Amino acid sequence: MSKNDLVEGDYRFTEQVGHLLRKAYQRHLSIFQDNASDPNLTAVQFVTLCTLHDRGPSSQAELVKATAVDQATIRGIVDRLRLRGLIEVSKDASDGRKIIMSLLPEGEAVLKQMYPRAHLITAKTMDRLNSAEQVALLFLLRKIAADDLSNDEPL
């Protein structure tokens, strides 16, 4: 058996976890855009607004950690949300080098409109699964996404 036979015979990218997760996420994003109450709101912007609602004023580093969005991307999200008047960006009173993002009343209003739609989006994303499969999927995704790397061992 040659090296090429092994790759071609045993590895199908369409059956790999990364590919399947990406396809599932693309489907979710499409459902999000089709059902969002605000057509200009992206899923990542929504998560950022939710984070500011739940946690209160937050630094960029805190947003990165809470949303699992990288620094460069969160910077652009913050800029767009600020330009739309949904969040405020200000210097931290105790540390002038630190920038703090806060949810404005307009951002709260967007969230109030979006929460019922978000429940619908979740339901539509998982509508192909029965209730046991939905519970299992969420359990497994949480397990895969867990931050605890201490138990990671090479495969």
C-alpha positions as CSV (number, residue, x, y, z in Angstrom):
1,M,0.0,0.0,0.0
2,S,1.4,3.3,-1.0
3,K,1.3,6.5,1.0
4,N,-1.3,8.0,-1.5
5,D,-3.5,4.9,-1.1
6,L,-3.6,5.4,2.7
7,V,-4.6,9.1,2.4
8,E,-7.2,8.5,-0.3
9,G,-8.6,5.3,1.3
10,D,-8.7,6.3,4.9
11,Y,-9.2,10.1,5.0
12,R,-12.3,11.7,3.8
13,F,-12.4,15.4,4.7
14,T,-16.1,15.4,4.4
15,E,-16.4,13.0,7.3
16,Q,-14.0,14.9,9.6
17,V,-15.1,16.8,12.7
18,G,-13.8,20.1,11.6
19,H,-15.5,20.0,8.2
20,L,-18.8,18.8,9.8
21,L,-18.7,21.5,12.5
22,R,-18.0,24.2,9.9
23,K,-20.9,23.0,7.8
24,A,-23.2,22.9,10.8
25,Y,-22.1,26.4,11.8
26,Q,-22.6,27.7,8.3
27,R,-26.2,26.3,8.4
28,H,-26.7,28.0,11.8
29,L,-25.4,31.3,10.5
30,S,-27.7,31.2,7.5
31,I,-30.7,30.5,9.8
32,F,-29.5,33.3,12.1
33,Q,-29.4,35.8,9.2
34,D,-32.8,34.7,7.8
35,N,-34.5,35.0,11.2
36,A,-32.8,37.9,13.0
37,S,-35.0,40.8,13.9
38,D,-32.3,43.1,12.7
39,P,-30.9,42.2,9.3
40,N,-27.7,44.1,10.0
41,L,-26.9,42.2,13.2
42,T,-24.5,39.3,12.8
43,A,-24.4,36.3,15.1
44,V,-21.0,37.4,16.6
45,Q,-22.3,40.9,17.2
46,F,-25.4,39.4,19.0
47,V,-23.1,37.3,21.2
48,T,-21.1,40.4,22.0
49,L,-24.2,42.3,23.0
50,C,-25.4,39.4,25.1
51,T,-22.0,39.3,26.8
52,L,-22.1,43.0,27.7
53,H,-25.7,42.6,28.9
54,D,-24.8,39.6,31.1
55,R,-21.4,40.7,32.4
56,G,-21.8,44.5,32.4
57,P,-19.1,46.8,31.2
58,S,-16.1,44.8,29.9
59,S,-12.6,45.2,28.5
60,Q,-11.7,43.9,25.1
61,A,-9.7,41.1,26.8
62,E,-12.8,40.1,28.8
63,L,-14.9,40.1,25.7
64,V,-12.4,37.9,23.8
65,K,-12.4,35.4,26.7
66,A,-16.2,35.4,27.1
67,T,-17.1,35.2,23.4
68,A,-14.3,33.0,22.2
69,V,-13.7,35.6,19.4
70,D,-10.1,36.6,18.6
71,Q,-8.7,40.0,19.3
72,A,-8.7,41.3,15.7
73,T,-12.3,40.2,15.1
74,I,-13.6,41.6,18.4
75,R,-12.0,45.0,17.6
76,G,-14.0,45.2,14.4
77,I,-17.2,44.0,16.1
78,V,-16.8,46.7,18.8
79,D,-16.2,49.4,16.1
80,R,-19.3,48.4,14.2
81,L,-21.5,48.2,17.3
82,R,-20.2,51.5,18.5
83,L,-20.9,53.2,15.1
84,R,-24.4,51.8,15.3
85,G,-24.9,53.4,18.7
86,L,-25.4,50.1,20.4
87,I,-22.4,50.2,22.7
88,E,-20.2,52.9,24.3
89,V,-16.4,52.7,24.4
90,S,-14.7,54.6,27.1
91,K,-11.5,54.6,29.2
92,D,-11.4,52.7,32.4
93,A,-11.6,55.2,35.3
94,S,-8.9,53.3,37.3
95,D,-6.6,52.4,34.4
96,G,-6.5,55.0,31.5
97,R,-4.8,52.5,29.2
98,K,-7.8,50.1,29.4
99,I,-10.8,50.5,27.2
100,I,-14.2,49.5,28.5
101,M,-17.2,48.6,26.4
102,S,-20.7,49.2,27.8
103,L,-24.2,48.4,26.4
104,L,-26.3,51.4,25.6
105,P,-30.1,51.6,25.8
106,E,-30.2,51.1,22.0
107,G,-28.2,47.9,22.4
108,E,-30.6,46.7,25.1
109,A,-33.5,47.4,22.7
110,V,-31.9,45.3,20.0
111,L,-31.4,42.4,22.5
112,K,-35.0,42.7,23.7
113,Q,-36.2,42.2,20.1
114,M,-33.7,39.5,19.4
115,Y,-34.2,37.2,22.4
116,P,-37.4,35.6,21.1
117,R,-35.8,35.3,17.6
118,A,-32.7,33.7,19.1
119,H,-34.8,30.9,20.7
120,L,-36.4,30.4,17.2
121,I,-33.0,30.3,15.6
122,T,-31.7,27.7,18.0
123,A,-34.9,25.6,17.5
124,K,-34.5,25.8,13.7
125,T,-30.8,25.0,13.9
126,M,-31.6,21.8,15.7
127,D,-34.9,20.9,14.1
128,R,-33.5,17.8,12.4
129,L,-32.7,16.3,15.8
130,N,-35.1,14.7,18.2
131,S,-35.0,15.9,21.8
132,A,-32.5,13.3,23.0
133,E,-30.2,14.1,20.1
134,Q,-30.4,17.8,20.9
135,V,-29.4,17.2,24.6
136,A,-26.6,14.9,23.4
137,L,-25.4,17.5,20.8
138,L,-25.2,20.3,23.4
139,F,-23.5,18.0,25.9
140,L,-20.9,16.9,23.4
141,L,-20.3,20.4,22.0
142,R,-19.7,21.7,25.6
143,K,-17.3,18.8,26.2
144,I,-15.3,19.6,23.0
145,A,-15.3,23.3,23.7
146,A,-14.3,23.0,27.3
147,D,-11.4,25.2,28.3
148,D,-9.8,22.6,30.6
149,L,-6.8,21.4,28.6
150,S,-5.1,19.6,31.5
151,N,-6.7,16.3,30.6
152,D,-5.8,16.6,26.9
153,E,-3.7,13.7,25.7
154,P,-2.3,13.0,22.3
155,L,-4.5,10.8,20.1
